[in-house]
Amino acid sequence: MAHQPTTNLTSLFGTVVWGDFGPLTLYRDHRGQITAYAKTYPEKPPSPDQLANRARFTAAATAWNALTPQKREQWALAARVASLCAHGYDLFVHWQLTGDAAAIATLARQTGASIP
C-alpha cells in the first residue's frame, strides 16, 4: 500500500514528521493516522550483553570507516550486482559480525568484486 502524506499540523514543508519530535514520539498507525505519545527513556542502564553487542557494531562501523573509498565501492558493487536487499555497508557489517568468510568468498566470486 502506497504511503500518501496528509496535510495537517504534523506536515512540515511537505514532509511528514515521525519519530522523536521534541518531547513526543510520532508514528503512523495501521490506518495511516499519526499517533503521538510522550517520549520514554530507559528505566535501567544497559546490560553487559547489550554493551558487548553495541561494542561489536561500533567496531564494525570503525572498520568500515577505515576502508578506502575504492574498497567501499567494491562492497557496494558486490551488493548491487548480487541484487541484495542491502547496501555495501550492510554487507560489510554482516561479514564483520558473523565472520562468514565462505559466504563472502562465494559472493566475491559470483559478482567479480574484490572483497575482502
Buried (B, 14 or more C-beta within 10 A) or exposed (E): EEEEEEEEEBEEEEEBBBEEEEEBBBEBEEEEEBEBEEEEEEEEEEEEEEEEEEEEEEEBBEEBEEBEEEBBBBBBBBBBEBEBEBEBBEBBBBBBEEEEEEEBEEBBEEBEBEBB
